[in-house]
């Protein structure tokens, strides 16, 4: 897994944002920095991320191909919640906000 700050070429990210109560949001983006900022500063308080306050980046994978990233997002979204939590915990046991590093 690559970290939040690694970016040298065109990249696509599958990422997990979460709230303090561990509501999960899974998405794909080609600009992780801008996307995280949009989650942290939602323009619309009725959006999913605004409503549930999913402001912490806790997991991120990087891909060089958008199709691989989209396939991975779809794969993960089909998983049960427990498997998603295990994936996050396997690389970020304290669930710290990776966007702060």
Backbone torsions as a table, in degrees:
resi	resn	phi	psi	omega
1	UNK	NA	142.1	177.6
2	UNK	-97.3	156.8	-178.1
3	UNK	-91.0	171.0	-177.2
4	UNK	-57.2	-36.4	-172.3
5	UNK	-92.4	-0.5	178.6
6	UNK	-84.3	119.4	177.5
7	UNK	-164.6	108.4	180.0
8	UNK	-122.9	-29.7	179.8
9	UNK	-129.0	178.7	179.0
10	UNK	-56.8	126.9	-175.6
11	UNK	-138.6	154.8	178.0
12	UNK	-127.3	138.3	-172.7
13	UNK	-120.4	135.6	166.2
14	UNK	-103.3	126.7	-172.6
15	UNK	-138.9	157.2	175.1
16	UNK	-118.7	128.2	169.3
17	UNK	-109.7	152.5	179.9
18	UNK	-145.7	165.6	175.8
19	UNK	-104.5	176.4	176.7
20	UNK	-59.8	-34.8	179.9
21	UNK	-88.5	10.9	175.1
22	UNK	67.2	33.5	165.9
23	UNK	-69.8	133.4	-176.6
24	UNK	-104.5	143.1	170.0
25	UNK	-128.7	128.0	179.7
26	UNK	-117.2	132.1	-178.7
27	UNK	-148.3	177.1	177.2
28	UNK	-129.6	141.0	177.3
29	UNK	-152.6	160.8	173.4
30	UNK	-104.9	0.8	176.6
31	UNK	-140.5	87.7	-174.5
32	UNK	-63.2	-35.8	-178.1
33	UNK	-63.4	-51.3	-179.6
34	UNK	-65.9	-38.6	-178.0
35	UNK	-65.3	-43.2	178.5
36	UNK	-62.2	-41.4	178.9
37	UNK	-63.2	-37.7	176.9
38	UNK	-65.4	-35.9	176.0
39	UNK	-66.4	-41.4	-176.6
40	UNK	-73.8	-22.6	-178.7
41	UNK	-130.3	66.1	-176.0
42	UNK	-66.6	138.0	177.7
43	UNK	-78.3	-23.7	-175.6
44	UNK	-122.3	110.4	-179.4
45	UNK	-66.8	-11.0	179.2
46	UNK	-94.4	-2.2	176.1
47	UNK	-68.4	163.6	-179.5
48	UNK	-56.3	-49.5	-176.7
49	UNK	-67.3	-35.8	177.4
50	UNK	-70.2	-42.2	-178.4
51	UNK	-65.9	-41.7	-175.7
52	UNK	-100.2	1.2	177.2
53	UNK	54.5	50.2	177.9
54	UNK	-88.8	84.0	-171.8
55	UNK	-109.3	-2.2	-175.1
56	UNK	-108.7	124.6	175.0
57	UNK	-81.6	116.3	-176.4
58	UNK	-117.0	-9.4	-179.2
59	UNK	-157.0	143.8	-179.7
60	UNK	-155.6	134.0	172.3
61	UNK	-121.1	147.8	-178.1
62	UNK	-116.9	141.8	-179.4
63	UNK	-134.9	151.5	176.9
64	UNK	-93.3	-8.2	-176.1
65	UNK	-127.9	127.9	-178.2
66	UNK	-61.3	-35.0	-178.6
67	UNK	-67.2	-37.8	175.9
68	UNK	-65.0	-40.7	179.1
69	UNK	-64.2	-44.3	179.1
70	UNK	-65.0	-39.4	176.9
71	UNK	-62.2	-42.2	180.0
72	UNK	-65.9	-42.3	177.7
73	UNK	-58.8	-46.8	179.4
74	UNK	-61.4	-42.0	179.1
75	UNK	-59.8	-50.2	-177.6
76	UNK	-64.1	-40.6	-178.5
77	UNK	-63.9	-22.3	177.3
78	UNK	-80.4	-17.1	-178.4
79	UNK	-68.0	157.0	171.1
80	UNK	-71.1	156.0	-178.0
81	UNK	-54.8	-42.4	-177.5
82	UNK	-58.7	-40.6	179.7
83	UNK	-66.4	-37.9	176.8
84	UNK	-63.9	-44.3	178.9
85	UNK	-62.6	-40.6	177.9
86	UNK	-62.9	-39.7	178.7
87	UNK	-62.0	-47.6	178.9
88	UNK	-60.3	-50.2	-176.4
89	UNK	-63.2	-29.6	-179.3
90	UNK	-64.6	-27.3	-179.5
91	UNK	-116.5	-14.8	-178.0
92	UNK	-142.6	70.6	-172.1
93	UNK	-58.9	-28.3	-179.8
94	UNK	-94.6	0.5	-179.5
95	UNK	54.7	41.3	180.0
96	UNK	-75.9	154.8	-178.9
97	UNK	-74.6	107.7	-176.7
98	UNK	-68.6	-18.9	179.7
99	UNK	-74.7	-11.7	179.3
100	UNK	-88.6	-11.5	-179.3
101	UNK	-77.8	NA	NA
